[in-house]
Amino acid sequence: MATANDPVKRPAEAEAPEGTQPDAKKPKLEEPAEKSETKLLRSTAPDPAAVKKQVEYYFSDQNLKHDKFFHEKISQDAGGWLGVPLLVSCNKMKAMKATKEDIFEALKTSELETKEDEDGNAFVRRKENAKLPTLEERPDRQGGGHHMNKKKQSNVHDGGVMFQVKNIPEEQTWLMLKEALKGKLPGGASVWFVSSVSESSSCVVALSPFEKDVDFVSNELKLTLGGTDLQIEVCYGEALQQAVKMLPKGHKERREKAAKTRQKARQRPIQVGNQKFMNLNTLRGKVKEILGSRTDGEELKLGGPDYTLVRAILDFHPSKERKTNNMRGIKVDISEHGSSRCFWVLREEGKGAPEDFSIKKCIEEIEKNPPYADIPAGSSGSSPTAAGSTPSSSSPKKETPEEKKEEEKKEETKPESTEEKKE
């Protein structure tokens, strides 16, 4: 680790405060208790790897381009030094009970530089006082839906994904866009609505619901018109509200109906590991119960039902391969990112430090593609349907031909002229 010119003084962990050493050998009744307390404190010292990771994050470009407080404090010092008291006052450092000594010890293998002045004040800075990134507003505070609360926006496209297409060449029309779009969609998906091209060279598109439709539009859909690559943005927040207002009445009703169908399908039983749950909320409740029934640092019994369930949920984590590498167990403990409690992956001895993982991310992935439980033949339910398709009724009664014709008649009575133009 690169250090400043001033030598770093790291107080020995075993040293007692000045003036206490002569009493250390005196036979006091309180001595065994004090020694036990000291051993307890040492046994709960924060993980150096976790301390290093958190401090390095504070000084990273990723954080400093949004962290106005630390950005200003570092900028105010000509040498780019930040006082350690500011670091240990952060909530995440408090949760780890990290001290100055813990930070200096953890940063021995870091590129960050440390120093301690004559008065014992400790400081940390970026390597060679590296230039700070330009301050930017945090994404989650900016307008636009991409960075809104994911929990609130996760189901807003249940009735079919709606998105904006921008950068449309002047000579291209909504009809040309619709034709280009048709050839890009997966089987079974269709274009429900395309608005006229606005003065800002953009238009709004609504698709029928299909499996992983939001992911498809966000990450896979590419459109080119008149030799120009078009920009595609899924609508959220205010942009989605305005887009829905543009839909003809018939399409709004169809979208609402499709959303109810998808939401109903989401309530079907799921199976994770060898356990079945009525729905995702039941699974969330079970996970909360497991967390609440353990003390900090307690390991889940290997092979037990709780361990088996949490391990199966971990398989849905986006970084599963990295998280489970050299894994030997799972424990419950305080998160290194705050005071909340979470699950930690325990590694085999000598093969890596423990690492916490987000159970929320796992369940979000489960929600995207639920592992529905098999429903026994003859039950009133039916196998799960693809998102956006019409599920069978939960009642044993089947739809009669007369009812089917009546339903088709209702569809035919929807405004044809508007739908034909904007479909």
SULURZI-V26953 format. One record per run of one state. SS is the DSSP state (h for helix, s for strand, l for the rest). FROM is the first residue (numbers start at 1). TO is the last residue. If there is no record, write none. Layout:
# SULURZI-V26953
ss;from;to
SS;FROM;TO
SS;FROM;TO
This chain:
# SULURZI-V26953
ss;from;to
l;1;20
h;21;25
l;26;30
h;31;43
l;44;47
h;48;58
l;59;60
h;61;64
l;65;67
h;68;76
l;77;81
s;82;83
h;84;88
l;89;90
h;91;96
l;97;99
h;100;109
l;110;112
s;113;116
l;117;121
s;122;125
l;126;126
h;127;129
l;130;138
h;139;141
l;142;149
h;150;153
l;154;161
s;162;166
l;167;173
h;174;182
l;183;190
s;191;194
l;195;202
s;203;207
l;208;212
h;213;220
l;221;223
s;224;225
l;226;227
s;228;229
l;230;230
s;231;234
l;235;236
h;237;245
l;246;248
h;249;266
l;267;269
s;270;272
l;273;274
s;275;277
l;278;279
h;280;292
l;293;297
s;298;299
l;300;304
h;305;314
l;315;319
h;320;323
l;324;326
s;327;334
l;335;340
s;341;347
l;348;354
s;355;357
l;358;358
h;359;368
l;369;371
s;372;372
l;373;400
h;401;412
l;413;415
h;416;422
l;423;423
